[in-house]
Amino acid sequence: MAACRGFGHVQVASYEERVAGWLYLDDVLQDSAVPAKGASAPMFIVHWGPDVARLLDRLVDRDVIYFAHSTGWGMAMPPRVPILCVSRHTMAFWGRHAPNSYIALVPNIVDIRPWTGPSSRDIDVLVQVRKSSRYLLEKLVPALETCCNVIVLDGWVDDLGSWFGRSKVYLYDSLEHWAGVGATEGFGLPPIEAMGHGCIVFSSVNDALADYLDPGFNCRKIRVHSLAWDVAAILQAVKDGAPAPMQGEGFQMYAPENVADRMAAIFRDIEQFFALVGNVAPDIEDIWAQRQPTALQRAKRAVRILAGV
């Protein structure tokens, strides 16, 4: 939102319960003073994956932008809705599943402030309970606690950066969480913030984490082969301080000013998009509609499954 305020007027609207100080979506849609289309009409940005499909139904006659984080929520995206993706992983997903849509990359802002606390790091290994796998919490952490100083954070943390600044190694393993949800890691903010604060990161490399993690060069991969391997690799990193986390140029595309510039350019383009598509029907063939199985193909597939072929 802060980036958008650099080039336009931005307001937050709730769509279920009313929230003090926020607009309420139904009030906006019923306000005759708010035009539905045209240069003065507002753009509606939706982003919470589980609710996007029903929000698109409510906003069917409005200019809507989908800010896509995680993927796998099971909805189709009409070509009238531009898709802004926070990671290349998410952009690749929608490039495949919505090939006729306006798609652009707008990464999350990673604002790394200089660490002003003690220069020495008194925490060997830092872990957050949130999104962590059972393997990490129930096996790896107990094994490490017998060898080094491990801190496990549970619940909401106001200033995670201060914990990163005190830690040598940060562990992150989110695949089990996202597999359980049935969606994907859309960006993966904690590992990149940890690297920005000088932590050595051991992480899963699922989904959007692969956008910036490079195991062996700016991080290490977690849950490799056996508990013995993971413990040995983490203790070695605590001792040696290697591999060095991502530095300088690696964070440029996530810098607040660069993200703001990118968003301003994209929104100028989207204004032109909405000005045109309001009067033009989509006419590019739907690749996926052509590839829907026929009733006969579905029947043959069911027979093969039942026969165990």
Backbone bond lengths (Angstrom), bond angles and torsions (degrees), N, CA, C in turn:
res aa  C-N    CA-C-N  psi(-1)  N-CA   C-N-CA  omega(-1)  CA-C   N-CA-C  phi
1 M - - - 1.461 - - 1.518 111.66 -
2 A 1.340 115.90 -39.80 1.458 119.25 179.84 1.520 110.64 -61.03
3 A 1.348 116.37 -39.49 1.460 120.02 179.04 1.523 111.01 -65.17
4 C 1.341 117.44 -38.75 1.473 121.31 -179.86 1.524 111.97 -67.61
5 R 1.326 117.20 -31.58 1.465 119.81 -178.22 1.526 112.00 -66.15
6 G 1.337 116.68 -14.60 1.454 119.61 177.79 1.515 112.92 -70.62
7 F 1.338 118.59 -17.86 1.469 120.20 -177.88 1.521 113.01 -136.58
8 G 1.331 118.84 4.77 1.453 119.13 179.68 1.518 112.27 -165.82
9 H 1.319 114.97 174.51 1.462 121.86 178.14 1.522 108.54 -90.87
10 V 1.328 117.25 127.13 1.462 122.11 -174.02 1.525 109.72 -123.93
11 Q 1.323 116.36 134.50 1.456 121.88 174.00 1.523 109.96 -136.36
12 V 1.324 115.75 147.45 1.465 121.59 178.34 1.520 108.88 -94.22
13 A 1.333 115.94 138.32 1.469 121.06 177.21 1.521 109.47 -128.37
14 S 1.318 116.96 134.57 1.459 121.52 172.13 1.522 108.07 -89.84
15 Y 1.344 116.24 160.31 1.465 118.52 -177.44 1.523 112.66 -132.37
16 E 1.314 118.22 -1.00 1.461 121.13 173.75 1.526 108.48 -115.79
17 E 1.301 118.04 -87.86 1.454 120.51 175.37 1.524 110.55 -84.11
18 R 1.299 116.36 148.34 1.455 120.40 175.06 1.538 109.64 -72.43
19 V 1.328 115.31 141.91 1.463 121.49 -179.80 1.520 108.31 -123.92
20 A 1.305 116.61 128.82 1.465 121.00 -178.79 1.526 110.82 -57.37
21 G 1.339 115.62 131.26 1.456 120.58 178.43 1.516 114.39 87.26
22 W 1.319 117.97 -6.33 1.455 122.36 178.55 1.531 109.98 -109.10
23 L 1.329 115.61 156.34 1.453 120.10 169.02 1.529 108.88 -72.21
24 Y 1.323 115.87 161.98 1.457 121.13 174.68 1.519 107.74 -117.00
25 L 1.327 117.75 128.58 1.457 122.20 -169.55 1.532 113.18 -54.95
26 D 1.312 117.11 -47.24 1.468 118.93 -178.48 1.526 112.19 -60.97
27 D 1.333 116.79 -36.07 1.465 119.86 177.66 1.528 110.61 -62.98
28 V 1.344 115.60 -41.66 1.471 120.01 -179.73 1.521 110.12 -64.99
29 L 1.326 116.91 -44.22 1.466 120.67 -177.25 1.529 112.27 -67.31
30 Q 1.328 116.85 -28.08 1.463 120.79 -178.94 1.524 113.29 -92.53
31 D 1.327 116.90 -3.38 1.466 121.12 -178.38 1.531 109.30 -80.14
32 S 1.294 117.01 113.61 1.465 121.40 -177.50 1.522 112.29 -66.03
33 A 1.326 116.98 -17.58 1.462 120.31 179.60 1.523 112.11 -80.45
34 V 1.327 117.02 -10.04 1.466 121.12 -179.89 1.524 108.69 -100.24
35 P 1.332 118.66 109.19 1.466 120.32 -177.65 1.524 111.40 -67.27
36 A 1.327 116.18 146.38 1.466 121.12 179.41 1.519 111.53 -79.95
37 K 1.313 117.33 -33.76 1.462 121.83 -178.01 1.520 109.80 -138.45
38 G 1.329 114.92 165.36 1.454 119.55 177.30 1.514 112.56 107.71
39 A 1.331 114.95 174.75 1.465 120.78 -173.86 1.522 112.85 -62.41
40 S 1.316 118.37 -29.13 1.466 121.53 -178.01 1.531 112.78 -94.78
41 A 1.322 116.80 0.47 1.464 120.27 -179.74 1.531 110.18 -76.13
42 P 1.321 118.24 143.36 1.464 119.92 178.94 1.523 111.67 -73.86
43 M 1.329 115.68 153.41 1.462 121.22 169.42 1.532 107.65 -96.11
44 F 1.302 116.04 135.34 1.458 121.42 178.65 1.526 108.80 -102.09
45 I 1.318 116.65 124.22 1.466 121.53 179.69 1.519 108.47 -106.16
46 V 1.323 116.97 122.89 1.464 122.16 177.60 1.524 107.69 -115.06
47 H 1.336 116.70 149.79 1.464 117.00 -176.40 1.519 114.63 -149.89
48 W 1.330 120.32 -19.65 1.459 120.76 -175.18 1.522 109.28 -79.53
49 G 1.355 116.38 102.63 1.454 123.30 -170.77 1.510 116.75 -42.40
50 P 1.349 120.09 -51.95 1.468 120.32 -176.98 1.522 114.30 -61.43
51 D 1.345 117.65 -22.06 1.469 120.43 -176.37 1.525 113.66 -105.77
52 V 1.315 117.43 -1.62 1.465 119.76 -171.98 1.525 112.26 -63.02
53 A 1.324 118.05 -43.73 1.468 120.18 -175.94 1.530 111.62 -59.04
54 R 1.324 117.23 -46.84 1.470 118.18 -178.55 1.527 112.08 -73.15
55 L 1.344 117.23 -27.72 1.458 118.50 174.83 1.526 111.23 -68.40
56 L 1.326 116.88 -37.49 1.459 119.79 176.70 1.519 110.88 -63.00
57 D 1.324 117.30 -35.72 1.472 120.00 176.86 1.528 110.90 -64.64
58 R 1.328 116.43 -40.19 1.472 120.01 -179.96 1.524 111.74 -71.81
59 L 1.336 116.81 -24.10 1.464 121.24 -176.18 1.526 111.94 -110.22
60 V 1.315 116.24 28.17 1.460 120.79 -172.00 1.517 113.26 -59.97
61 D 1.333 118.33 -29.18 1.465 120.85 -178.18 1.528 112.09 -104.48
62 R 1.337 116.89 19.79 1.465 121.51 -178.60 1.528 110.49 -119.30
63 D 1.336 115.51 165.73 1.459 121.20 174.90 1.527 108.36 -82.60
64 V 1.331 116.54 113.86 1.465 122.05 -172.79 1.521 110.28 -123.06
65 I 1.318 115.64 139.92 1.463 123.38 174.61 1.521 108.06 -120.91
66 Y 1.325 116.34 133.97 1.466 120.73 176.31 1.518 108.98 -100.67
67 F 1.320 116.58 117.72 1.471 122.09 175.51 1.519 106.26 -93.40
68 A 1.334 116.78 103.21 1.457 122.20 -168.34 1.529 112.05 -93.83
69 H 1.320 115.03 124.29 1.466 121.49 174.65 1.532 108.68 -106.31
70 S 1.321 117.41 -96.60 1.457 120.07 177.53 1.522 110.39 -73.47
71 T 1.334 115.99 159.64 1.461 121.47 179.32 1.527 109.02 -121.61
72 G 1.332 115.23 166.93 1.452 120.06 176.23 1.508 114.22 104.41
73 W 1.335 117.10 18.47 1.464 120.14 -177.22 1.528 112.79 -88.01
74 G 1.315 117.42 0.42 1.457 120.20 169.52 1.509 116.71 81.75
75 M 1.341 118.63 11.99 1.468 117.83 -179.85 1.532 109.90 -105.77
76 A 1.329 114.26 152.62 1.461 121.26 172.53 1.519 108.41 -89.27
77 M 1.314 115.94 151.91 1.462 120.22 -178.40 1.524 109.12 -116.56
78 P 1.342 118.54 115.47 1.466 120.58 179.91 1.529 110.43 -67.98
79 P 1.318 117.82 148.26 1.465 120.79 -177.05 1.525 114.43 -65.72
80 R 1.328 118.12 -10.82 1.466 119.94 176.38 1.521 112.26 -74.40
81 V 1.360 117.46 -10.95 1.465 122.10 -175.04 1.525 109.98 -108.52
82 P 1.343 118.76 109.56 1.466 120.50 174.48 1.531 110.85 -61.99
83 I 1.324 115.84 145.97 1.461 121.58 -179.17 1.525 108.53 -117.69
84 L 1.326 116.20 116.72 1.463 121.87 176.31 1.521 107.67 -103.79
85 C 1.312 116.92 124.01 1.461 122.30 -170.28 1.524 110.61 -110.90
86 V 1.329 116.05 136.05 1.465 119.79 -177.51 1.523 112.54 -83.88
87 S 1.329 117.74 -8.73 1.468 120.46 -179.92 1.522 109.71 -147.06
88 R 1.322 115.67 161.57 1.462 119.89 176.03 1.526 110.76 -68.73
89 H 1.313 116.31 -31.29 1.466 119.90 175.86 1.529 110.07 -59.14
90 T 1.333 116.79 -48.92 1.457 120.67 -179.94 1.523 110.77 -66.62
91 M 1.320 116.91 -37.90 1.460 120.36 178.68 1.528 110.45 -64.19
92 A 1.338 117.71 -39.35 1.463 120.66 178.34 1.521 111.32 -65.14
93 F 1.339 116.20 -38.96 1.469 119.89 177.95 1.525 110.34 -59.70
94 W 1.336 116.77 -50.87 1.461 118.98 -177.18 1.525 111.76 -74.15
95 G 1.332 117.38 -26.71 1.456 119.22 173.48 1.515 111.88 -61.74
96 R 1.326 115.58 -29.93 1.468 120.47 177.40 1.527 111.88 -84.47
97 H 1.321 117.15 -43.51 1.465 120.43 -171.50 1.528 114.21 -93.50
98 A 1.329 117.31 -13.28 1.467 120.25 175.86 1.528 108.47 -136.24
99 P 1.343 116.49 62.50 1.473 120.15 -172.44 1.517 114.56 -64.40
100 N 1.332 118.25 -17.45 1.462 120.93 -178.82 1.525 113.10 -98.94
101 S 1.335 116.96 9.98 1.457 120.78 -176.68 1.522 111.93 -96.35
102 Y 1.332 114.99 157.47 1.466 121.94 169.64 1.529 106.49 -73.89
103 I 1.333 117.23 120.28 1.466 122.07 -176.86 1.521 109.36 -130.88
104 A 1.327 116.63 135.62 1.468 121.17 177.29 1.522 109.42 -146.67
105 L 1.312 115.11 160.14 1.464 122.52 -178.81 1.526 110.02 -100.25
106 V 1.337 116.17 122.37 1.463 121.89 174.19 1.533 107.02 -132.55
107 P 1.318 118.17 92.86 1.472 119.75 -175.36 1.518 112.24 -67.56
108 N 1.324 114.97 158.92 1.454 120.16 173.79 1.523 110.30 -63.68
109 I 1.308 115.56 153.07 1.463 120.89 174.13 1.525 109.38 -79.69
110 V 1.311 115.16 129.27 1.465 121.35 173.39 1.522 106.31 -118.66
111 D 1.303 115.12 99.54 1.469 121.24 -175.44 1.524 108.54 -96.59
112 I 1.323 116.24 97.91 1.463 122.04 -177.50 1.519 109.37 -91.83
113 R 1.315 115.74 109.14 1.460 120.21 178.23 1.519 109.95 -92.41
114 P 1.334 118.49 144.78 1.468 120.83 179.78 1.523 111.42 -57.55
115 W 1.331 115.64 137.31 1.459 121.54 179.15 1.525 109.12 -75.86
116 T 1.322 116.41 124.73 1.476 120.78 -176.91 1.524 112.18 -109.82
117 G 1.326 117.54 5.22 1.457 120.89 179.42 1.522 111.63 -83.59
118 P 1.340 116.75 -163.86 1.465 121.38 -178.71 1.527 111.14 -59.80
119 S 1.336 117.09 144.77 1.461 121.27 -178.84 1.523 111.45 -72.80
120 S 1.324 118.07 -29.28 1.459 121.10 179.04 1.522 109.93 -82.00
121 R 1.330 115.94 149.10 1.460 121.75 -178.66 1.528 108.49 -107.54
122 D 1.326 116.51 114.64 1.462 120.62 -174.30 1.523 113.38 -91.99
123 I 1.346 117.68 -6.48 1.466 121.45 177.84 1.523 108.38 -106.40
124 D 1.324 116.53 123.41 1.472 119.37 179.30 1.529 110.82 -74.40
125 V 1.331 116.77 -48.43 1.465 121.22 -175.13 1.526 109.54 -136.01
126 L 1.342 115.85 129.57 1.470 122.30 179.27 1.521 109.37 -113.80
127 V 1.338 115.58 136.99 1.461 121.86 -179.99 1.524 108.30 -137.73
128 Q 1.327 116.77 142.57 1.458 122.27 169.53 1.526 108.95 -108.73
129 V 1.316 116.86 137.80 1.462 120.00 177.76 1.523 111.09 -66.43
130 R 1.324 116.69 -38.25 1.463 121.41 -175.96 1.533 111.51 -56.90
131 K 1.312 116.20 125.82 1.469 126.11 178.24 1.528 113.74 70.69
132 S 1.320 118.65 -0.99 1.459 120.40 -176.78 1.528 111.70 -75.25
133 S 1.318 116.39 148.61 1.462 122.51 -179.25 1.524 111.05 -77.57
134 R 1.324 115.01 162.08 1.460 119.81 175.23 1.522 110.73 -63.71
135 Y 1.324 116.41 -38.18 1.467 119.44 177.62 1.514 111.33 -57.11
136 L 1.322 116.46 -45.38 1.461 120.77 -178.41 1.534 111.12 -63.78
137 L 1.327 116.63 -47.74 1.459 120.47 -173.91 1.527 113.30 -79.34
138 E 1.328 116.65 -35.53 1.457 119.59 -172.00 1.528 114.03 -97.16
139 K 1.325 118.08 -20.26 1.463 120.15 -178.66 1.530 112.94 -119.67
140 L 1.339 115.87 -53.61 1.456 118.59 -174.16 1.523 112.27 -69.22
141 V 1.323 117.62 -46.80 1.470 120.43 -179.78 1.530 111.43 -60.24
142 P 1.339 120.14 -49.71 1.471 118.61 177.96 1.525 113.52 -58.61
143 A 1.330 117.13 -37.47 1.460 119.83 178.77 1.527 111.24 -65.64
144 L 1.324 117.13 -39.10 1.464 121.24 -179.26 1.529 111.63 -73.32
145 E 1.319 117.01 -31.96 1.468 120.25 -177.18 1.517 112.66 -62.99
146 T 1.325 117.36 -21.22 1.470 120.40 177.58 1.520 111.84 -81.38
147 C 1.341 116.90 -9.40 1.472 120.70 -172.64 1.519 114.05 -119.91
148 C 1.329 117.50 -23.31 1.466 119.09 -174.16 1.532 109.75 -155.79
149 N 1.332 116.09 178.09 1.456 122.45 -178.43 1.522 109.86 -86.02
150 V 1.347 116.29 109.37 1.462 122.52 -177.73 1.528 108.74 -112.90
151 I 1.326 116.88 131.44 1.458 122.42 175.31 1.525 108.20 -115.37
152 V 1.336 116.81 127.34 1.456 122.38 178.25 1.525 108.55 -112.61
153 L 1.314 116.37 121.10 1.467 122.01 -179.41 1.519 109.81 -97.89
154 D 1.327 116.28 127.06 1.451 121.41 177.93 1.523 108.58 -121.79
155 G 1.329 117.02 142.54 1.453 120.38 -178.82 1.519 111.89 84.77
156 W 1.328 114.93 -173.94 1.462 121.74 -176.99 1.522 110.78 -73.05
157 V 1.346 116.33 135.75 1.462 122.22 178.79 1.525 108.11 -118.35
158 D 1.318 117.45 118.47 1.462 121.31 -176.43 1.524 112.81 -67.52
159 D 1.311 117.27 -42.97 1.466 121.26 -175.00 1.524 109.40 -127.05
160 L 1.322 115.63 78.86 1.454 120.15 -178.46 1.529 111.37 -65.42
161 G 1.344 115.99 -29.95 1.460 119.76 -179.54 1.521 112.91 -58.84
162 S 1.336 117.16 -35.64 1.463 119.42 179.83 1.522 111.13 -66.70
163 W 1.334 116.69 -33.07 1.470 119.90 176.35 1.530 110.67 -71.68
164 F 1.325 116.65 -40.41 1.466 119.63 176.19 1.535 110.44 -60.15
165 G 1.327 116.37 -41.02 1.455 120.40 -177.93 1.519 113.55 -64.29
166 R 1.321 117.07 -20.71 1.467 121.36 179.63 1.523 112.75 -97.16
167 S 1.342 117.58 -5.60 1.470 120.98 -169.70 1.524 112.43 -107.61
168 K 1.327 114.84 144.60 1.466 120.85 176.57 1.527 110.95 -85.65
169 V 1.335 116.31 -43.18 1.464 121.82 -176.32 1.527 109.34 -129.86
170 Y 1.329 116.32 139.91 1.469 122.07 176.01 1.515 108.52 -121.56
171 L 1.354 117.15 132.23 1.455 122.25 -178.80 1.521 110.55 -108.57
172 Y 1.335 116.44 135.33 1.471 121.89 -178.06 1.521 108.16 -145.39
173 D 1.325 116.94 125.84 1.467 121.31 -178.59 1.524 108.13 -145.07
174 S 1.332 117.31 94.27 1.473 121.32 -169.00 1.518 115.26 -104.76
175 L 1.335 119.21 -4.98 1.464 120.27 -172.44 1.520 112.01 -59.53
176 E 1.329 117.62 -44.06 1.466 120.08 -178.48 1.535 111.08 -60.49
177 H 1.329 116.09 -40.24 1.468 119.99 178.34 1.522 110.75 -60.19
178 W 1.316 116.91 -50.51 1.457 119.94 -175.11 1.520 112.01 -71.67
179 A 1.326 116.75 -32.55 1.464 119.49 175.52 1.530 109.94 -63.93
180 G 1.328 116.61 -38.42 1.456 120.60 177.55 1.512 112.45 -66.54
181 V 1.313 116.96 -37.15 1.464 121.82 178.76 1.529 110.86 -72.06
182 G 1.343 115.85 -29.09 1.457 120.40 -175.65 1.510 112.84 86.89
183 A 1.327 116.42 18.40 1.470 121.78 179.74 1.530 108.78 -130.75
184 T 1.331 116.49 -169.08 1.461 120.56 -176.85 1.522 111.12 -123.47
185 E 1.312 115.23 161.41 1.466 121.71 173.00 1.523 107.44 -70.90
186 G 1.332 116.82 114.08 1.460 119.98 -173.80 1.516 114.12 -79.47
187 F 1.332 117.29 -28.28 1.463 120.59 179.26 1.526 111.15 -144.77
188 G 1.327 117.66 -59.31 1.463 120.65 -178.84 1.508 111.40 88.54
189 L 1.336 116.90 68.89 1.461 121.36 -173.81 1.538 114.37 -72.23
190 P 1.347 119.74 -43.36 1.476 118.57 -174.46 1.527 115.41 -56.30
191 P 1.345 120.54 -44.39 1.469 117.95 -178.94 1.523 113.91 -62.27
192 I 1.336 117.15 -40.29 1.462 118.24 -178.52 1.528 110.93 -71.96
193 E 1.339 117.32 -33.56 1.465 119.74 174.28 1.525 110.66 -66.04
194 A 1.329 116.35 -39.74 1.466 119.94 178.31 1.521 110.60 -61.60
195 M 1.336 117.43 -43.08 1.463 120.20 178.09 1.523 110.64 -63.24
196 G 1.330 115.29 -38.52 1.458 118.92 179.10 1.516 113.09 -63.03
197 H 1.320 116.56 -24.56 1.467 121.18 177.90 1.527 111.69 -98.60
198 G 1.331 117.18 14.28 1.462 120.73 172.40 1.504 116.12 87.94
199 C 1.339 118.25 8.93 1.468 120.38 178.29 1.530 110.78 -78.71
200 I 1.320 115.75 145.93 1.461 120.55 166.18 1.522 106.61 -82.00
201 V 1.323 117.49 127.29 1.457 122.04 -173.49 1.524 110.23 -105.61
202 F 1.336 115.20 129.03 1.462 122.53 167.11 1.521 105.93 -109.36
203 S 1.331 116.81 118.91 1.460 119.76 -171.46 1.516 111.82 -144.77
204 S 1.328 115.86 155.14 1.456 120.29 163.40 1.526 107.21 -68.07
205 V 1.323 116.51 158.21 1.473 119.28 -177.03 1.530 110.39 -120.42
206 N 1.325 116.10 30.88 1.459 120.99 178.87 1.522 111.99 -73.13
207 D 1.318 114.07 149.90 1.465 121.82 168.23 1.532 112.31 55.55
208 A 1.339 117.31 -131.01 1.465 120.87 -173.47 1.520 113.51 -72.40
209 L 1.327 117.73 -12.32 1.470 118.78 175.93 1.526 110.35 -60.27
210 A 1.339 116.11 -28.90 1.463 120.12 179.22 1.521 112.50 -70.28
211 D 1.340 118.08 -9.67 1.462 120.52 175.66 1.524 111.54 -59.87
212 Y 1.324 116.96 -39.93 1.462 119.58 -172.20 1.522 114.72 -127.86
213 L 1.335 118.89 -12.97 1.461 120.31 179.78 1.523 110.55 -84.90
214 D 1.315 115.61 137.02 1.463 122.77 -177.98 1.535 107.30 -134.03
215 P 1.350 117.46 85.24 1.464 120.39 -172.79 1.531 113.20 -55.50
216 G 1.315 114.68 133.02 1.455 121.18 -178.50 1.511 113.65 92.81
217 F 1.352 116.47 -13.81 1.460 119.74 -176.95 1.532 112.28 -123.07
218 N 1.338 118.32 -45.88 1.469 117.77 174.07 1.531 111.84 -122.31
219 C 1.342 116.08 4.04 1.460 121.03 179.88 1.519 107.96 -165.16
220 R 1.332 116.34 -176.53 1.460 122.10 169.30 1.519 108.00 -129.94
221 K 1.334 116.35 148.80 1.464 120.29 176.68 1.528 109.59 -82.03
222 I 1.328 115.45 140.16 1.456 121.40 178.21 1.529 109.93 -94.02
223 R 1.333 117.01 166.31 1.466 126.96 -178.97 1.525 111.36 50.94
224 V 1.333 115.07 62.47 1.461 122.64 178.60 1.530 109.03 -104.91
225 H 1.304 116.75 111.06 1.466 124.94 171.21 1.523 115.13 67.39
226 S 1.333 117.43 -58.33 1.463 119.75 -171.89 1.523 110.49 -155.64
227 L 1.324 115.57 159.37 1.458 120.99 176.20 1.529 110.51 -59.30
228 A 1.322 116.46 -38.28 1.469 120.25 -178.99 1.525 111.39 -60.23
229 W 1.336 116.39 -41.99 1.466 119.61 179.29 1.531 111.16 -64.67
230 D 1.321 116.39 -47.72 1.460 119.92 -178.59 1.524 111.75 -60.04
231 V 1.328 116.69 -45.79 1.466 119.94 -179.01 1.521 110.33 -61.41
232 A 1.334 116.98 -46.70 1.466 120.52 -178.87 1.520 111.44 -62.40
233 A 1.348 116.91 -42.24 1.465 120.26 -178.26 1.526 111.21 -66.68
234 I 1.334 117.05 -39.90 1.465 120.11 -179.57 1.521 111.48 -68.79
235 L 1.313 116.91 -42.87 1.469 119.84 178.39 1.523 111.03 -63.98
236 Q 1.333 117.28 -35.97 1.462 120.34 176.86 1.529 110.59 -65.65
237 A 1.325 117.10 -38.91 1.463 120.52 178.28 1.525 111.00 -66.72
238 V 1.319 116.90 -40.09 1.467 120.72 176.40 1.525 110.19 -59.08
239 K 1.323 116.14 -40.19 1.466 121.72 -177.72 1.532 112.54 -74.04
240 D 1.352 115.88 -45.81 1.470 120.62 -171.02 1.521 113.97 -94.23
241 G 1.335 118.66 -20.21 1.461 120.77 -176.15 1.507 113.09 68.23
242 A 1.333 117.72 36.42 1.465 121.70 -177.85 1.536 109.25 -140.35
243 P 1.361 117.75 153.61 1.467 127.12 0.12 1.520 112.35 -75.31
244 A 1.330 115.85 151.86 1.457 120.49 -179.81 1.522 109.99 -63.75
245 P 1.329 118.49 135.05 1.471 120.88 179.47 1.522 111.57 -67.68
246 M 1.326 115.04 165.49 1.464 122.08 179.52 1.529 110.24 -55.11
247 Q 1.303 116.17 140.32 1.455 121.22 -176.46 1.530 110.44 -127.91
248 G 1.344 114.61 167.21 1.467 124.24 166.97 1.506 117.70 35.27
249 E 1.340 115.98 -101.14 1.460 121.69 -171.65 1.524 112.45 -60.97
250 G 1.330 117.05 -28.75 1.452 119.65 -179.57 1.510 113.39 -61.42
251 F 1.334 116.73 -22.47 1.467 120.82 -178.13 1.522 113.23 -97.57
252 Q 1.319 118.17 -2.10 1.454 120.10 -172.52 1.518 113.43 -59.89
253 M 1.335 117.33 -42.92 1.466 118.59 -176.63 1.527 112.17 -69.21
254 Y 1.351 117.46 -14.25 1.459 121.44 179.99 1.527 112.30 -100.94
255 A 1.320 117.31 -1.20 1.460 121.05 -178.35 1.533 110.24 -65.97
256 P 1.335 117.95 141.35 1.475 120.65 -176.19 1.519 113.87 -52.16
257 E 1.334 117.58 -45.18 1.460 119.80 -176.79 1.527 111.96 -67.76
258 N 1.337 117.46 -34.61 1.462 120.53 179.99 1.528 111.40 -72.88
259 V 1.335 116.81 -39.72 1.459 120.03 176.60 1.528 110.15 -64.85
260 A 1.326 117.22 -40.51 1.468 120.79 179.52 1.530 110.73 -62.62
261 D 1.334 117.71 -43.58 1.465 121.17 178.35 1.530 111.03 -62.43
262 R 1.326 115.65 -42.54 1.461 120.05 179.87 1.532 110.68 -63.44
263 M 1.320 116.52 -44.46 1.459 119.95 -179.57 1.522 111.69 -63.96
264 A 1.327 117.41 -39.62 1.466 120.37 179.41 1.526 110.72 -61.23
265 A 1.336 116.40 -42.98 1.465 120.25 179.90 1.531 110.89 -66.19
266 I 1.324 117.02 -42.12 1.461 120.79 -178.87 1.525 111.03 -67.07
267 F 1.324 117.10 -41.20 1.462 118.76 -178.79 1.526 111.74 -68.66
268 R 1.327 118.08 -31.18 1.471 119.40 173.20 1.525 110.02 -61.60
269 D 1.311 115.66 -40.89 1.462 120.81 179.26 1.533 110.71 -67.94
270 I 1.311 116.93 -40.17 1.465 120.73 -179.19 1.530 111.05 -66.95
271 E 1.326 117.27 -33.72 1.467 119.43 175.17 1.529 110.33 -58.29
272 Q 1.321 116.35 -41.93 1.463 119.96 177.76 1.524 110.54 -67.53
273 F 1.322 116.21 -38.00 1.463 120.66 178.19 1.519 110.74 -59.20
274 F 1.331 117.15 -49.84 1.462 120.25 -178.94 1.533 111.25 -64.97
275 A 1.334 116.69 -35.41 1.468 119.45 179.15 1.522 111.33 -62.57
276 L 1.325 116.92 -33.12 1.461 120.82 -178.75 1.528 112.33 -84.59
277 V 1.343 117.22 -48.74 1.463 119.15 -170.36 1.520 112.57 -70.28
278 G 1.335 117.14 -15.26 1.461 118.35 176.45 1.516 112.11 -62.66
279 N 1.324 117.40 -22.48 1.469 121.05 -177.20 1.526 113.04 -117.76
280 V 1.319 117.50 4.25 1.465 120.85 -176.28 1.526 109.56 -128.61
281 A 1.327 115.88 129.38 1.462 120.20 178.22 1.527 109.63 -82.19
282 P 1.334 118.42 144.48 1.467 119.89 177.24 1.525 110.06 -64.90
283 D 1.346 117.39 134.21 1.463 119.78 -176.05 1.527 112.98 -136.07
284 I 1.349 117.56 17.19 1.463 120.37 174.12 1.524 107.66 -90.11
285 E 1.320 116.02 133.70 1.462 119.50 -175.51 1.528 111.15 -59.69
286 D 1.316 115.40 145.66 1.456 123.34 179.76 1.528 108.76 -87.24
287 I 1.317 116.66 107.69 1.465 121.21 -177.50 1.522 111.20 -57.45
288 W 1.328 116.27 -43.48 1.466 119.71 -174.07 1.525 111.69 -74.04
289 A 1.331 117.76 -31.70 1.461 119.44 177.69 1.524 110.36 -63.37
290 Q 1.336 116.68 -34.26 1.457 121.11 179.10 1.518 112.36 -68.83
291 R 1.332 114.76 -22.69 1.461 118.60 -175.12 1.529 113.64 -103.37
292 Q 1.313 117.33 12.56 1.458 120.16 175.55 1.529 109.12 -67.88
293 P 1.333 118.51 132.48 1.471 120.47 -179.15 1.521 111.38 -66.26
294 T 1.316 115.89 143.69 1.459 120.88 175.82 1.528 109.51 -74.99
295 A 1.332 115.51 168.23 1.462 119.54 178.59 1.529 110.71 -59.25
296 L 1.333 117.33 -38.75 1.458 121.21 179.24 1.531 110.85 -65.33
297 Q 1.343 116.64 -42.74 1.463 119.72 178.95 1.526 111.53 -63.51
298 R 1.345 116.36 -39.13 1.463 119.83 177.79 1.524 110.99 -65.00
299 A 1.331 116.75 -39.66 1.465 120.97 179.71 1.525 110.96 -65.20
300 K 1.331 116.52 -43.67 1.464 120.32 178.98 1.529 110.97 -62.62
301 R 1.333 116.56 -39.71 1.462 120.40 179.09 1.528 110.96 -64.60
302 A 1.342 116.36 -41.77 1.469 120.03 178.66 1.518 110.60 -62.67
303 V 1.342 117.94 -39.89 1.462 121.19 178.15 1.520 111.02 -62.92
304 R 1.342 116.97 -41.85 1.468 120.68 179.87 1.528 110.67 -63.76
305 I 1.349 116.21 -40.84 1.468 119.99 179.75 1.525 110.48 -64.48
306 L 1.333 116.57 -45.18 1.467 120.66 -179.02 1.520 111.42 -66.18
307 A 1.328 115.58 -32.09 1.477 119.45 179.68 1.522 112.07 -82.56
308 G 1.334 116.73 -7.41 1.455 120.14 -179.19 1.507 113.99 72.06
309 V 1.335 116.16 24.56 1.468 120.25 -178.88 1.510 110.38 -89.47
